[in-house]
Amino acid sequence: MVPHLVTALTGPINELEQRILESTPVIERWFRLEWMEHTPPFYSSVDVRNAGFKLAPVDTNLYPGGWNHLTPEMLPLAVQAAMAAIEKICPEAKNLLLVPENTRDTFYLSNLAQLQRIFYMAGLNVRLGSLSNDIKAPTTIDLPGGESVTLEPLIRSKRRLGLKHFDPCTILLNNDLSAGVPGILEDLHEQYLLPPLHAGWGTRRKSAHFKAYEEVSKRFGKLLGMDHWLINPMFNQCGEVNFAEEHGLECLRSNTDALLGKIRRKYKEYGINEKPFVVVKADNGTGGMGILTVRDAKDIDALSPQARERMGTVQAGQPVTEVIIQEGVLTNERINTAVAEPVVYMMDRYVVGGFYRVHAQRGADENLSAPGSSFVPLAFEQSAQLPQPGVKPGASVPNRFYMYGVIGRLAMLAASYELEATDPDAEVYE
């Protein structure tokens, strides 16, 4: 299934693709040097939007939960990357404890089955330890494809976390800690906990991530001699907002107005005949909740009580008090007639696969991570690292996917900057 761009404004993206392909050795060397200085997140996924005139990440997830959408052909890459990641952290590891979200959703549980398969093939015994109080004994849940997963109750000793007759060297969280950090995960000084606790949404802020991404995109733009705006979504942030009580909405209006003005100027500079928009999102949290598309600052005053209520909470019922106002990036890619956006999956510093998130009921300027979305796997395994030099820009699927992989890795690098900056145990040098 090959996506197509439904826009005549492919000029800047074709030029960007050309520049990235011509600069492949420079880009790969630059990434190598960056990874000598910075530690990549253990795993990550990045939502990318391709407007035809701009290609940018709009969300970076450090607890990716869609591994079941990767095709079997992608598994060898994922297994190799898992081996490399574990080797760096705990070379003698034989047991891996995977701590999932508290849900019985079969799509999500299929994702756990895929992760178990990847790490088993990488040479580890993998078991699932649930944070749920409802799991008091090993509980097997059958999945639609004929597989099953077994959730077990966690056992905490003074310094270690494990299961009955299972003592892991490494604990991998597939739970984004939206509801905060449970005490059972704290002070585990004898085991490796991945990602670190400060990567969870109790601490993490999207505005901090996109500030780091802006820095990365500026340096990358300078490296390639291009305007970093072509790969960077501009943003503003408001730190004290209460939608229910209409508190802090003046900050939201003024920052929305200012950002729309900046986008208009950029559109004028590039001759883009589209109406600018921004996306207001909770600064913490995920799951496609607390998201609002705004085309005019006046729209904020006209929010219905239902819209205010929707914006008031995110995953795990956490209240929204901080928001990021992000430049809206159209998605002008289509699979058949449905709008689509690529999602790039990475482990350690490697692109291991990806898929298209497709939503037939959503528009090109709307969030696609919503009920009703479907997923179309795409063969990144042959293409994310294998561009085809000399092929006309826009005509080659491998070249397009290589470009997505570069954007995904830039966002992953920004996440490593972000985690270093927020690490409570990092030494501070004067």
Order of alpha helices (4+ residues) and beta strands (2+ residues): beta-alpha-alpha-beta-beta-alpha-beta-alpha-beta-beta-beta-beta-beta-beta-beta-alpha-beta-alpha-beta-beta-alpha-alpha-beta-beta-beta-beta-beta-alpha
